[in-house]
């Protein structure tokens, strides 16, 4: 499992999460940031640092935000 960045990040892109990630697994997309599930070490630093509450543990992601799991997968697949 991993962390996921959801809708609160869209067009916000505060980038606090990027600054604290020890493995550089967060990349900027056209409308939001994304976490690479294959690189994430699940430390939680990004969740604590996010000023808009956009970062969730994937198992705690609200149902209406679950599409962001696939969105992140697609982002990294097409990179």
Secondary structure as UniProt FT lines:
FT   STRAND          3..5
FT   HELIX           7..9
FT   TURN            10..12
FT   HELIX           16..20
FT   TURN            22..23
FT   STRAND          26..28
FT   STRAND          33..35
FT   TURN            37..39
FT   HELIX           45..49
FT   TURN            51..52
FT   STRAND          55..57
FT   HELIX           58..60
FT   HELIX           63..65
FT   HELIX           67..77
//
